Amino acid sequence: MTSSGVRLEALRRQFGNVHALDGLDLDMAPGELVALLGPSGCGKTTALRILAGLEDSDSGRIIVGGKDIANVPANKRGMGMVFQAYSLFPHLTAIENVEFGLRLRKQNAAARRKRAQDMLDLVGIGAHASRFPQQLSGGQQQRVALARALAFEPEVLLLDEPLSALDAKVRVQLREEIRRIQLEVGTTTLFVTHDQEEALAIADRVGVMRAGQLEQIGSPEDIYRTPATPFVAEFVGLSNRLAGRVTGDVVEVLDTKLPLVAGASVHDGPATALVRPESVDVTADADGTGRVVAVSFLGPLARVTVALPGDAVVVAQLASARLAEMPPGTAVRVVLRPVPVVVSAA
Amino acid sequence: MAGLRKRRARRQQALRWVVVTLFAVLFLLPLIAMFEFTTRDGWDTWRVFFNWKALGETYPILWTGMKASFWLVLLSVALTLVLLVPTVVWVRLRLPRLRRVVEFVSLLPLTVPAVVLVVGLAPVYAWVVYFVGGSSVTLFLAYTVLALPFAYRAIDAGLSAIDVRTLSEAARSLGSSWATVMWRVVLPNIRSAVLSAAFLTVALVLGEFTIASLLNRDNIQVAINQLGKSSATMSVAVSLAALVLAFALLFLLSFAGRRRNRERKTS
């Protein structure tokens, strides 16, 4: 399967007074899965729709496989797309839906049918080939949509929040399937989502968007462990906002000196440190200054909310087995692990 | 508990039959009366009616009116669908802000009485006569305007039932031109809405009298009216036939819609 690299250069798009895209740059290597993550209205869907040709950009270049396709209409771009809303054609069966793109490419009936059946088998729904969309569950419909998008061997696969209408369990299952299939067929894929867990779980690289621009792009681990900006730190994963004081490349929070993430440029003085719950340890201690105010059980893990003197509140993430030692009201000692943190101005 | 439910179901069943019977009587009684009237002096009327050659010779007005109405039906339905379907789809996809305007414009003919409409149509038809002649078939232009409110409603309702935007974007991304999107994706999914629009147009054209009469054109209703002055039984027979034809069309239409649903459920 041929797969192309994608490059978006200085894409701009304005809706009225709103800058949906404000000079977006993005590079995708052939065969890579990039997730665009961000709050609603950050421009991630607009970027995907412009790449698909369903929306025009005001300026900027869209280069796929070395060619600028800004003026190529959507139907000539050869991009497979899976939508957030169920998009199967209601009057066609699952297999006819998958054949649709092949039929437009004038493939002969036998080859077409075989390819469509293979694709349905690939997405694990081969047994339901002759069902109509309304006879399939949401998850099954999105599988068929994925098979349809991949059947004609697109240069690029575009996934526009394809899992957000599904229930939690199916969502996890299907996102793993999407990753398996994407690795198997090797199509360059842009995956747009507002669900950070989804993005971190399946992408080669995650781009966090804010106000029409990429705030940071990197491997899921980079994004999570060394967020470049306070926005990324807060948007991806939970963060405690703790008052501290910066001195050089160290911030002192709760009497602990924590290193700053590399490349952070902050002035010395008071600042707010963003500390992950898993970097906070809590132990029951009658002399501790903190007091447990709430606990929430999350299966193997648990979150403990601790009130500290002077209105500060910190959330810690622990193994849930340790919950027994600290019911609400327990006096505790809070210790921060010395991992690099992001700070924002106080 | 089960007994109570059964009793209630039986009561509802009975009520349903009462309603159906009442409506059947209401609709069928006039038809039966018409039929009785046409056969009061024997079957001659129907014999002539089904012998189209004799019908044409005996009642040339009727023949002209029927022919004109036939063409009017075909052309009005064609023009209505060709104008409306792409427009309504396009407005939904690309110009959603114009939707209210289009709806308002398409409803206008409903608010203007036919007699008033003729006042406006007369000068327009002066030009139509000048360019394409005075044939009664040219009335299809006016009938398309008359059919707009009904056809628009039907098609718009059909489009509301599907996610046109997502479906057409999906089709576009798969490689469809706009024409293919319309033909292969939108139309098959609003088929019953298009059929309803077509049927409503047929019913409207077959029943239209005022405009044709005031513009001095012939259609089946004008012919029936004129025939009523010379042969009452034949005019009633033709009216009856037109009504039965309209009912049959409606019946066929609902039957077609139902069969399609069943096909989907069983496959």
Interface residues (C-beta under 8 A of the other chain):
Chain A: A52 G53 L54 P73 A74 N75 K76 R77 G78 M79 G80 M81 F83 A85 Y86 S87 L88 F89 P90 H91 T93 F100 G101 L104 R105 S130 R131 F132 Q134 Q135 A145 R148 A149 F152 L158
Chain B: I162 D163 T166 L167 E169 A170 A171 R172 S173 L174 G175 S176 S177 T180 R184 V185 P188 N189 R191 R264 S267
